[in-house]
Amino acid sequence: MGKKILAMSLVLVMVLSFIACGGEELPPAQEIVDGAIQALDDIRAYEFEMDMTMGMAGEAEGEAFEMTIVTDSSGAFDLANRQMRMDMTMSIVVPGEDEVDIEIELYLIDSTGYIMMDVPGTGPVWEKEELSEADWEETVEMLSLAEPQIEILETAEVEVIGSEIIGGIDCYVVEITPDMEQFWETVMQQATLGFVEEMGLPMITEEILDEVSYSFSAKQWIAKDTYLLMKVETDMVIELTPEAMGSPEEEGEMTIDVAISMLAYNYNQPVSIELPPEAEAST
């Protein structure tokens, strides 16, 4: 009886092992990274959805403060035809105060940028701006998927932890440990449409990261057949002290908690971007 139980246990362990890893031998992390970088470099069009929740809490000058910023964004890029669309809703919640909701629409058509901001008390306002070639390249680098992800993957430590199906596509699941300063700048620029300074968010430098405590986790789902990035999930907590912020004479501290989730799809498929009449008539 004891031998039968032992044999059955071994069989069960083997079956569970195959279920856990999909019955396949996972490739080396560098093979996936190389494939993902090549795939990202070949992207000419895609669509995406991204959600971010960021909480800030702490104490300054003897008073406690708390703020939560939630952004939901979606969009489409057509780099081959120099077109882009992005829609964003941003909610800023401070306990004891009215919630502030902001809507943003952004279009890039050839060498012209159009942006609409709907801020409480002002209503929707459209602005138009002609972009130089340098402006176009800078905007694409900041808002597109390829360049930032390539930079992150080239400098990150990557571990293959399994496989999973996302949107009907079989994917490798990788855990990444990136360069934190670069990661903060890249992700926050994308998640807030580049309005980091305007929103009063702290800039996290290498010097600050050397002096603070933080926890971080990031996963990416990369398609097995094409190596295209299908999903990203990131969670990060940073605890800041006055010393870390360069103000040792001050009192208080701040904790920043960020959670980001992004889906990307319809790679290199035809993209339909229609400019609203209000945008075309803007000045």
C-alpha positions as CSV (number, residue, x, y, z in Angstrom):
1,M,0.0,0.0,0.0
2,G,2.8,2.4,0.9
3,K,4.5,1.9,-2.5
4,K,1.2,2.6,-4.3
5,I,0.6,5.8,-2.4
6,L,4.2,6.9,-3.1
7,A,3.8,6.1,-6.8
8,M,0.5,8.0,-7.0
9,S,2.0,10.9,-5.2
10,L,4.9,11.1,-7.7
11,V,2.5,10.9,-10.6
12,L,0.4,13.7,-9.1
13,V,3.4,15.9,-8.6
14,M,4.5,15.4,-12.2
15,V,1.0,16.2,-13.5
16,L,0.8,19.3,-11.5
17,S,4.3,20.4,-12.7
18,F,3.2,20.0,-16.3
19,I,0.0,22.0,-15.6
20,A,2.0,24.8,-13.9
21,C,4.4,25.3,-16.8
22,G,2.1,24.4,-19.6
23,G,3.9,21.2,-20.3
24,E,6.8,23.0,-22.0
25,E,10.4,24.0,-21.3
26,L,10.6,27.8,-21.0
27,P,13.3,29.5,-23.1
28,P,16.1,31.5,-21.6
29,A,15.2,35.1,-20.6
30,Q,17.7,36.6,-22.9
31,E,16.1,34.8,-25.9
32,I,12.7,36.4,-25.0
33,V,14.3,39.8,-24.4
34,D,16.1,39.7,-27.8
35,G,12.9,38.7,-29.6
36,A,10.8,41.3,-27.8
37,I,13.3,44.1,-28.6
38,Q,13.3,43.1,-32.3
39,A,9.5,42.9,-32.3
40,L,9.1,46.3,-30.7
41,D,11.5,47.8,-33.2
42,D,9.3,46.6,-36.0
43,I,6.1,48.1,-34.7
44,R,4.4,50.5,-37.1
45,A,0.9,50.6,-35.6
46,Y,-0.9,49.4,-32.5
47,E,-3.7,50.2,-30.0
48,F,-3.6,50.2,-26.2
49,E,-5.5,50.6,-23.0
50,M,-3.8,51.8,-19.8
51,D,-5.0,52.3,-16.2
52,M,-3.0,53.9,-13.4
53,T,-3.7,54.5,-9.7
54,M,-1.3,56.6,-7.7
55,G,-1.7,57.4,-4.1
56,M,0.4,59.9,-2.2
57,A,0.2,60.2,1.6
58,G,2.4,61.7,4.3
59,E,3.0,64.5,6.7
60,A,4.5,67.9,6.1
61,E,4.8,70.9,8.4
62,G,2.9,69.0,11.1
63,E,-0.1,68.4,8.8
64,A,-1.2,65.1,7.2
65,F,-2.0,65.0,3.5
66,E,-3.4,62.5,1.1
67,M,-4.1,62.4,-2.6
68,T,-5.2,59.7,-5.1
69,I,-4.8,60.2,-8.8
70,V,-6.6,57.7,-11.1
71,T,-6.1,57.8,-14.9
72,D,-7.8,55.7,-17.6
73,S,-6.4,56.1,-21.1
74,S,-6.7,54.5,-24.5
75,G,-5.4,55.2,-27.9
76,A,-3.9,54.2,-31.2
77,F,-0.6,54.9,-32.9
78,D,0.0,54.8,-36.7
79,L,3.7,55.6,-36.9
80,A,3.9,54.8,-40.6
81,N,1.3,57.4,-41.4
82,R,2.4,59.8,-38.6
83,Q,-0.9,59.7,-36.8
84,M,-1.8,59.2,-33.2
85,R,-4.9,59.4,-31.0
86,M,-5.1,59.3,-27.2
87,D,-8.1,59.7,-24.8
88,M,-7.5,60.1,-21.1
89,T,-9.7,60.7,-18.0
90,M,-8.0,61.8,-14.8
91,S,-9.6,61.9,-11.4
92,I,-7.8,63.7,-8.5
93,V,-9.2,62.8,-5.1
94,V,-8.2,64.6,-1.9
95,P,-10.1,63.7,1.3
96,G,-12.4,66.5,2.4
97,E,-12.4,68.2,-1.0
98,D,-14.4,67.9,-4.2
99,E,-13.1,65.3,-6.7
100,V,-11.5,66.9,-9.7
101,D,-12.1,65.2,-13.0
102,I,-10.1,66.1,-16.1
103,E,-10.7,64.9,-19.6
104,I,-7.9,65.0,-22.3
105,E,-7.9,64.2,-26.0
106,L,-4.7,64.3,-28.0
107,Y,-4.2,63.9,-31.7
108,L,-1.1,64.1,-33.8
109,I,-1.8,64.3,-37.6
110,D,1.3,64.7,-39.7
111,S,3.1,67.8,-38.4
112,T,0.2,69.1,-36.3
113,G,-0.8,68.4,-32.7
114,Y,-4.3,68.9,-31.3
115,I,-5.1,68.8,-27.6
116,M,-8.3,69.2,-25.7
117,M,-8.5,69.7,-22.0
118,D,-11.8,69.7,-20.1
119,V,-11.1,71.1,-16.7
120,P,-13.8,71.9,-14.1
121,G,-14.8,75.5,-14.4
122,T,-13.6,76.1,-17.9
123,G,-15.2,73.5,-20.1
124,P,-13.5,71.8,-23.1
125,V,-10.8,73.9,-24.8
126,W,-9.0,72.8,-28.0
127,E,-5.5,74.0,-28.9
128,K,-3.6,73.4,-32.1
129,E,0.2,73.5,-32.6
130,E,2.5,72.9,-35.5
131,L,5.2,70.5,-34.7
132,S,8.8,70.6,-36.0
133,E,10.4,67.3,-36.9
134,A,12.3,67.4,-33.6
135,D,9.0,67.9,-31.7
136,W,7.4,65.0,-33.5
137,E,10.3,62.7,-32.7
138,E,10.3,63.8,-29.1
139,T,6.6,63.3,-28.7
140,V,6.7,59.8,-30.3
141,E,9.6,58.8,-28.1
142,M,7.7,59.9,-25.0
143,L,4.3,58.5,-25.8
144,S,4.9,55.5,-28.0
145,L,5.3,51.9,-26.8
146,A,8.5,50.9,-28.6
147,E,11.3,53.2,-27.4
148,P,10.5,53.2,-23.7
149,Q,10.0,49.5,-23.5
150,I,13.2,48.8,-25.4
151,E,15.1,51.0,-23.0
152,I,13.6,49.2,-20.1
153,L,14.3,45.7,-21.4
154,E,17.9,46.6,-22.4
155,T,18.8,47.5,-18.9
156,A,16.5,45.3,-16.8
157,E,17.1,42.0,-15.1
158,V,14.5,39.5,-16.6
159,E,13.2,36.2,-15.3
160,V,10.9,33.9,-17.1
161,I,8.2,32.7,-14.6
162,G,5.6,30.9,-16.7
163,S,3.1,31.2,-19.5
164,E,-0.5,32.4,-19.8
165,I,-3.1,33.2,-22.4
166,I,-3.9,36.9,-22.8
167,G,-6.7,37.9,-25.2
168,G,-6.5,34.4,-26.8
169,I,-2.8,34.7,-27.4
170,D,-0.3,32.3,-25.7
171,C,2.3,34.4,-23.9
172,Y,5.5,34.0,-21.9
173,V,5.2,35.7,-18.5
174,V,8.4,37.5,-17.4
175,E,9.3,39.4,-14.3
176,I,11.5,42.4,-14.7
177,T,13.7,44.4,-12.4
178,P,14.5,47.6,-14.3
179,D,16.7,50.6,-13.7
180,M,14.4,52.4,-11.3
181,E,15.2,56.0,-12.2
182,Q,14.7,55.4,-15.9
183,F,11.6,53.3,-15.2
184,W,10.0,56.0,-13.0
185,E,10.6,58.7,-15.7
186,T,9.4,56.6,-18.6
187,V,6.3,55.2,-17.0
188,M,5.2,58.4,-15.3
189,Q,5.6,60.4,-18.5
190,Q,3.4,57.9,-20.3
191,A,0.8,57.4,-17.6
192,T,0.3,61.2,-17.1
193,L,0.6,62.3,-20.7
194,G,3.9,64.0,-19.8
195,F,2.3,66.3,-17.2
196,V,4.5,65.2,-14.3
197,E,5.7,68.6,-13.3
198,E,2.4,70.4,-14.0
199,M,0.7,67.9,-11.6
200,G,3.2,68.6,-8.9
201,L,4.5,65.1,-8.9
202,P,8.1,64.6,-7.5
203,M,10.9,63.8,-9.9
204,I,12.6,60.7,-8.7
205,T,16.4,60.8,-9.3
206,E,19.1,58.2,-8.9
207,E,20.3,60.1,-5.8
208,I,16.9,59.9,-4.2
209,L,16.5,56.2,-5.0
210,D,19.8,55.5,-3.3
211,E,18.4,57.0,-0.1
212,V,14.8,55.8,0.0
213,S,13.2,52.5,0.7
214,Y,10.9,51.1,-2.0
215,S,9.3,47.9,-3.2
216,F,8.7,47.1,-6.8
217,S,7.2,44.4,-9.0
218,A,6.6,44.3,-12.7
219,K,5.4,41.6,-15.1
220,Q,5.1,41.5,-18.8
221,W,3.2,39.1,-21.0
222,I,5.1,38.6,-24.4
223,A,3.5,36.6,-27.2
224,K,5.2,33.3,-27.9
225,D,4.8,33.4,-31.7
226,T,5.6,37.1,-32.4
227,Y,7.4,38.3,-29.2
228,L,5.1,41.3,-29.2
229,L,4.2,42.8,-25.8
230,M,0.6,42.1,-24.9
231,K,0.3,43.1,-21.3
232,V,2.2,45.0,-18.5
233,E,1.4,45.1,-14.8
234,T,3.5,47.2,-12.4
235,D,3.2,47.9,-8.7
236,M,5.6,50.2,-6.9
237,V,5.8,51.8,-3.4
238,I,8.4,54.6,-2.6
239,E,8.9,56.0,0.9
240,L,10.4,59.5,0.8
241,T,12.0,61.4,3.7
242,P,13.0,65.1,3.9
243,E,16.7,64.0,3.7
244,A,16.0,62.1,0.5
245,M,14.2,65.1,-1.0
246,G,17.2,67.3,-0.2
247,S,15.5,69.2,2.6
248,P,16.9,67.7,5.9
249,E,15.7,70.8,7.8
250,E,12.1,70.0,7.0
251,E,9.9,67.5,8.9
252,G,7.5,64.9,7.5
253,E,7.6,62.1,5.0
254,M,5.8,60.9,1.9
255,T,4.7,57.5,0.6
256,I,3.9,57.1,-3.1
257,D,2.0,54.0,-4.2
258,V,1.7,53.4,-8.0
259,A,-0.2,50.6,-9.8
260,I,-0.3,50.4,-13.6
261,S,-1.9,48.0,-16.0
262,M,-1.6,48.2,-19.8
263,L,-2.9,46.1,-22.7
264,A,-1.6,46.4,-26.2
265,Y,-3.2,44.8,-29.3
266,N,-3.9,45.1,-33.1
267,Y,-0.2,45.4,-33.9
268,N,0.6,46.6,-37.4
269,Q,-3.1,46.6,-38.4
270,P,-4.9,49.4,-40.2
271,V,-5.7,52.2,-37.7
272,S,-8.7,54.6,-38.1
273,I,-8.0,58.0,-36.6
274,E,-10.6,60.7,-37.3
275,L,-10.0,64.3,-36.2
276,P,-13.0,65.9,-34.5
277,P,-14.4,69.0,-36.2
278,E,-13.7,71.0,-33.0
279,A,-10.1,70.1,-33.2
280,E,-9.7,71.1,-36.8
281,A,-11.3,74.4,-36.1
282,S,-9.1,75.2,-33.1
283,T,-6.3,77.8,-33.2
